[in-house]
Amino acid sequence: MPGSAFEKYALFEFGLTFVQKHRRLIRPVVLKEIKKFQGCGKVVNGFKLFVCEGCHHTKKVAYRCKGRFCTTCSVGESEEWSRILANEVIQVNHRHVIFTIDEGLRDVFLQHRYLLKDMMDEAARIIKEFFWKKAKVEPGIISGLHTFGSQVNFNPHVHMLVTMGGINQKGEYVDHDFIPFAMLRKQWQTVVLKLIRKNLNAEEKRKVQPRLQAAFNNNKDGFYVHAPKQKGKIQEQLRYIGRYMRRPAIGLNRIVAYDGEMVTFTYKDKTDGLEKTETVTVEEFIARLIRHIPDEQFKTIRHYGMYARNRKAKVKALLTKWQKEVKKWFVKAGAKLRKRNWREKFLMNNQPDPLVCPKCENHLVFKGEVCLDDGVLTIRVAVCNNTKKYLERVIDYLTSQQDSKEKEKGQFA
């Protein structure tokens, strides 16, 4: 059936073929992420063993890759991150602020990816300076970089979660729910153009100068900056914005067809607000997709102001002390939320309990764990000698299967 889960997985598996064909042109981090995806959810890369205490039915739960190319893992991580974020930040009104750039400058950032961090830093600096100048407060900012547009094209822009107010020098929280769009747009345009000119060498600047001039001439009001007021409960606002900031370039639900050669996906057209479809070759689709894999160690989420990692604890302590004096409570003093395990995620989504035996409905008990150690399957945990012997047999079987596949590949290479 078109758009089935099998076809969608086969589409991403095509990434391996794409890599073999274009290896010399692909960034090392992309090769690494695609390799991780290839092993996602496969027991040959490690698993946990559960055994039914009633009928002794066995269940192997394979490790997930948690990679940046894997849409399934990205969606799960996004949901979990937003849940924890909504609990940790200060429980005050926030705005979802978006900084975009001129379309003609997108390729400049694609070719000079090191500018993306500076883009995030500069956007945060503009917001911090505005709050300090107008209200003498330091806001809290969590910034997320999106490099993708609705058509999976390269479109770098910054999403921010910004407190509508901040902490002053006395340790008090002061509200300030006003953002001057017109002023910020012109400032942001100036900052981006200066950023590019400052970091490119003479030859690179000569090549992009026409684009810089066009970006200035075509945006008389500056680059687009948007910060709609949020409605509803604060916790719901925070979770929604958090999910949006961490969302992957494309979700599996948007891929509606794949026939081995062409991919059809849905997207929302920003010009008229309508949902449309686009069909491209599978190579074009993968090429678009891998552009959004960040460079090694690049952080797509960054914290500034009150939320900066070296300031967060001190700010919370100051605000907690002040709250006791004014009897106004919005800083949570509760324990940090832990990440939900895989079973809890199943139950939260109203799915069957994965630790209930599908045959006799007794409980499945953890018995052992196998992981990759320098590419070799190794027993990490075995609760008893019988489990150890069983895991050794499983490892022997999986290893022989892998060896057979490698031999087949060698014959047809």
C-alpha positions in Angstrom: 0.0 0.0 0.0 1.4 3.5 -0.9 2.9 5.3 2.0 3.0 2.2 4.2 5.5 1.9 7.1 7.4 -0.7 5.1 7.8 1.6 2.1 8.8 4.5 4.3 11.5 2.5 6.0 12.7 1.2 2.6 13.0 4.9 1.5 15.4 5.7 4.4 17.2 2.4 3.7 18.0 3.9 0.3 20.3 6.3 2.1 22.9 3.5 2.1 22.8 3.3 -1.7 23.0 7.0 -1.9 26.1 7.1 0.3 27.9 4.5 -1.8 27.2 6.5 -5.0 28.2 9.9 -3.6 30.5 9.1 -0.7 33.3 11.6 -1.8 30.8 14.5 -1.6 29.2 13.7 1.7 30.3 15.1 5.1 31.7 12.5 7.5 29.0 13.1 10.1 26.4 12.2 7.5 28.1 8.9 6.8 28.1 8.3 10.6 24.5 9.1 11.1 23.2 7.0 8.2 25.2 4.1 9.5 23.6 4.5 12.9 20.2 4.6 11.3 20.9 1.4 9.4 21.2 -0.5 12.7 18.4 1.2 14.5 16.0 -1.3 16.1 18.0 -4.3 15.0 19.0 -6.9 17.5 22.3 -7.5 15.7 23.5 -4.1 17.3 22.5 -5.0 20.8 19.4 -5.8 22.8 17.8 -6.4 26.2 16.3 -9.8 26.9 13.0 -10.3 28.7 11.5 -13.7 29.6 7.9 -14.5 30.6 7.7 -15.8 34.1 4.7 -18.0 33.1 5.3 -19.6 29.7 9.0 -18.6 29.3 8.4 -16.8 26.0 11.4 -14.6 25.2 11.4 -11.0 23.9 14.4 -9.1 22.6 14.2 -5.3 22.7 16.7 -3.9 20.3 18.5 -0.6 21.0 17.4 2.5 19.2 20.0 4.6 17.4 18.8 8.0 18.6 20.4 9.4 15.5 19.8 12.7 13.8 18.9 11.0 10.5 16.3 8.7 12.1 12.9 10.2 11.9 11.4 7.8 14.4 14.0 8.5 17.1 13.8 12.3 16.4 10.1 12.4 17.0 10.4 10.5 20.3 13.2 12.6 21.5 11.4 15.8 20.6 8.3 14.8 22.6 10.3 13.8 25.7 12.5 16.9 25.5 9.5 19.2 25.4 7.9 17.4 28.4 11.0 18.0 30.5 11.5 21.5 29.3 7.9 22.6 30.2 8.6 21.5 33.8 12.1 23.0 34.2 11.7 26.6 32.8 10.3 29.4 35.0 6.5 29.3 35.0 5.9 32.7 33.4 4.6 33.8 30.0 6.9 33.1 27.2 6.9 34.1 23.5 7.8 31.9 20.5 10.2 34.3 18.6 11.3 33.4 15.1 14.2 35.0 13.2 14.4 34.3 9.4 16.8 35.4 6.7 16.5 36.4 3.0 16.0 33.5 0.6 19.0 34.5 -1.4 21.3 34.0 1.6 20.3 30.5 2.5 23.0 28.9 0.3 25.7 31.1 1.9 24.9 29.4 5.3 24.8 26.0 3.6 28.3 26.5 2.1 29.6 28.0 5.4 27.9 26.0 8.0 30.1 27.4 10.8 28.1 30.6 10.6 25.0 28.9 12.0 26.2 29.1 15.6 27.0 32.8 15.2 23.5 33.2 13.7 22.0 31.7 16.9 24.2 33.8 19.2 23.5 37.0 17.4 19.7 36.5 17.5 19.9 35.9 21.3 22.1 39.0 21.7 19.6 41.2 20.0 16.8 40.0 22.4 19.0 40.3 25.5 20.1 43.8 24.6 16.5 44.9 24.0 15.3 43.7 27.4 18.2 45.2 29.2 17.8 48.6 27.4 14.0 48.8 28.0 13.5 47.1 31.3 17.0 46.6 32.8 16.3 42.8 33.1 17.9 39.6 31.8 15.4 37.4 30.0 15.6 33.6 29.7 16.1 32.3 26.2 16.1 28.8 24.8 17.1 28.9 21.1 16.6 26.2 18.5 18.0 26.1 15.0 15.9 24.9 12.1 17.7 24.5 8.8 14.7 23.1 7.0 11.6 24.6 5.3 8.3 22.9 4.7 9.6 21.3 1.5 12.7 19.9 3.2 14.7 22.6 1.5 17.6 24.4 3.2 16.1 27.3 5.0 18.1 28.2 8.2 16.1 30.2 10.8 16.1 30.5 14.6 13.2 29.6 16.9 13.3 31.0 20.4 11.4 30.5 23.7 11.7 33.8 25.4 10.5 34.9 28.9 8.3 38.0 28.7 10.3 39.7 31.4 13.4 38.8 33.3 15.5 39.1 36.5 16.9 42.5 37.5 20.0 43.3 39.5 18.1 42.9 42.8 17.1 39.4 42.0 13.5 40.3 41.3 11.4 39.1 38.3 10.0 42.0 36.3 7.3 41.5 33.5 7.9 43.1 30.1 5.5 41.7 27.5 6.4 43.9 24.5 8.5 43.2 21.5 9.1 45.9 18.8 9.0 44.0 15.6 9.9 46.9 13.2 13.0 47.7 15.2 14.1 44.1 15.6 13.6 43.4 11.8 16.0 46.1 10.8 18.5 45.2 13.5 18.4 41.5 12.5 19.0 42.3 8.8 22.0 44.5 9.7 23.4 41.8 12.0 23.1 39.0 9.4 24.7 41.0 6.6 27.6 42.1 8.9 28.0 38.5 10.1 28.6 37.2 6.6 30.9 40.0 5.6 33.0 39.7 8.7 33.6 35.9 8.5 34.1 35.4 4.7 37.5 36.0 3.1 37.9 38.5 0.2 37.2 36.1 -2.6 34.2 34.6 -0.9 32.8 38.1 -0.2 33.3 39.0 -3.8 31.2 36.0 -4.9 28.3 36.7 -2.5 28.3 40.5 -2.7 25.4 40.5 -5.3 23.3 38.4 -2.9 24.1 40.6 0.1 23.1 43.7 -1.9 19.9 42.0 -3.2 19.0 40.9 0.4 19.3 44.5 1.5 17.4 46.0 -1.4 14.6 43.5 -1.4 13.8 43.8 2.3 13.2 47.5 3.0 11.6 46.6 6.4 14.3 44.2 7.4 14.3 40.4 7.6 11.2 38.7 9.0 10.9 38.5 12.8 7.8 37.1 14.4 6.7 36.6 18.0 2.9 35.9 18.3 1.4 36.1 21.8 0.7 32.7 23.2 -2.7 31.6 24.4 -3.8 28.9 26.9 -2.1 27.5 30.0 1.6 28.1 30.3 2.5 24.4 30.6 0.6 23.6 27.3 2.3 26.6 25.6 5.8 25.5 26.6 5.2 21.9 25.5 3.9 22.9 22.1 6.8 25.3 21.5 9.3 22.8 22.7 8.0 20.1 20.4 8.1 22.5 17.5 11.7 23.6 18.3 13.0 20.0 18.4 10.9 18.5 15.5 12.7 16.7 12.7 13.0 17.9 9.1 10.1 15.7 8.1 7.9 13.2 9.9 7.0 9.8 8.5 3.3 10.9 8.4 4.1 13.4 5.7 5.6 10.8 3.3 2.6 9.6 1.4 4.1 7.5 -1.4 7.4 5.8 -2.4 7.7 3.5 -5.4 11.5 2.9 -5.3 12.2 5.8 -7.6 10.0 8.7 -6.7 8.9 10.1 -3.3 5.7 12.1 -2.7 5.3 14.1 0.5 2.9 16.7 1.9 3.8 20.2 2.9 2.1 23.4 3.9 2.4 26.2 1.4 3.3 29.4 3.4 2.0 31.6 0.6 -1.6 30.5 0.8 -1.7 28.3 3.9 -2.9 25.2 1.9 -1.6 21.7 2.2 0.0 20.5 -1.0 2.1 17.6 -2.3 5.5 17.5 -4.0 7.0 14.5 -5.9 10.8 14.3 -6.3 13.3 11.5 -7.1 14.5 9.5 -4.2 18.0 10.8 -4.7 16.8 14.4 -4.6 14.8 13.6 -1.4 17.8 12.0 0.4 20.0 14.9 -0.8 17.6 17.4 0.7 17.3 15.4 3.9 21.0 14.9 4.8 21.6 18.7 4.5 19.8 19.0 7.8 22.1 16.6 9.7 24.2 19.0 11.9 28.0 18.9 12.0 29.7 16.8 14.6 29.2 18.2 18.2 27.0 21.1 16.9 24.3 22.0 19.3 21.0 22.9 17.7 19.5 23.9 21.0 21.3 26.6 23.1 20.5 28.5 26.3 21.1 32.2 27.0 20.4 34.8 29.6 18.6 33.4 32.7 18.6 29.9 31.1 22.3 29.8 30.3 23.8 26.7 31.8 26.3 28.7 33.9 23.6 31.0 35.2 20.5 28.8 35.6 21.2 27.5 39.1 22.1 31.0 40.5 19.1 32.6 38.9 16.7 30.1 40.4 18.2 30.5 43.8 17.8 34.3 43.6 14.2 34.1 42.4 13.3 31.5 45.0 14.6 33.8 47.7 12.6 36.8 46.3 9.4 34.7 45.9 9.5 34.0 49.7 9.5 37.7 50.4 6.7 38.7 48.0 4.8 35.4 48.3 4.5 35.1 44.5 5.3 31.6 43.3 6.4 30.6 39.8 9.8 29.0 40.2 9.3 25.3 40.6 11.4 23.8 43.4 10.5 20.2 42.6 12.9 17.5 41.4 14.1 17.5 37.8 12.0 15.2 35.7 13.7 12.1 34.5 13.4 10.7 31.0 10.7 8.2 30.6 11.9 4.7 29.7 10.6 2.8 26.6 7.9 1.0 28.5 6.5 4.2 30.0 6.4 5.8 26.5 4.3 2.8 25.2 1.8 3.2 28.1 1.6 7.0 27.8 0.5 6.6 24.1 -2.2 4.1 25.2 -0.3 1.2 23.6 -0.3 -2.4 25.0 2.2 -2.9 27.9 5.4 -4.3 26.2 6.2 -6.2 29.4 3.0 -8.3 29.3 3.5 -11.6 27.6 1.4 -11.7 24.3 0.9 -15.5 24.8 -0.2 -16.0 28.4 -0.4 -12.4 29.7 2.1 -13.0 32.5 4.8 -10.5 33.3 8.0 -10.3 31.2 11.1 -10.2 33.4 14.5 -8.7 32.5 17.1 -11.4 32.2 20.1 -10.0 30.3 21.6 -7.5 28.0 23.9 -7.7 24.9 25.8 -4.8 23.5 28.4 -4.0 20.8 31.9 -3.7 22.1 34.3 -2.6 19.4 31.9 -4.0 16.8 31.6 -7.4 18.6 28.4 -8.5 20.4 29.2 -9.0 24.0 27.1 -10.0 27.1 26.9 -7.1 29.4 24.4 -8.6 31.9 23.2 -12.2 32.5 21.2 -12.8 35.6 21.9 -16.5 35.7 24.0 -19.2 34.1 21.1 -20.4 31.9 20.6 -16.9 30.6 24.3 -16.6 29.8 24.3 -19.8 27.8 21.2 -18.7 25.9 22.7 -15.3 25.1 25.9 -17.0 23.9 23.8 -19.1 21.4 21.9 -16.0 20.2 25.2 -14.2 19.7 26.6 -17.1 17.7 23.5 -17.2 15.5 23.5 -13.4 14.9 27.2 -13.4 14.1 26.9 -16.3 11.6 24.0 -14.5 9.9 26.0 -11.3 9.6 29.0 -13.2 8.2 26.7 -14.8 5.6 25.4 -11.4 4.5 28.9 -10.0 4.2 29.9 -13.0 2.0 26.8 -12.4 -0.3 27.7 -8.7 -0.6 31.3 -9.7 -1.6 30.0 -12.1 -4.3 27.8 -9.4 -5.9 30.1 -6.4 -5.5 
